[in-house]
């Protein structure tokens, strides 16, 4: 699995307005999201560490009760077990990485989308 073409992965919409292409390596799950303004992810926590990298647009990210606006180039690091929520202020794109593998959100076979 050294190379993956994320454009070859079928998009899924785990929540309204959050379309993503997902794959997992041996230890991490990657989500390449396109999001529409106003879409939100409810406050929740999970055992995975999660890292959000905003590529385009603006996301309002709340981690452990602290809210910040994240724009292009911003990264939000969510420790395991920490309550967090996200709301898209504009249309945008982000890459989200979970460690360890988070099969509930992505979990696509490493062989999918091979380049």
ABEGO torsion letter per residue (X at the ends): XABBBAAABBBBBABBGBBBBBBBBAABBBBBBBBBBGBBBBBBBBABBBBBBBABEBBBBBBGGBBBBBBBGBBBBBBBGBBBBBBBABBBBBBBBBOBBBAAABGBBAABGBX
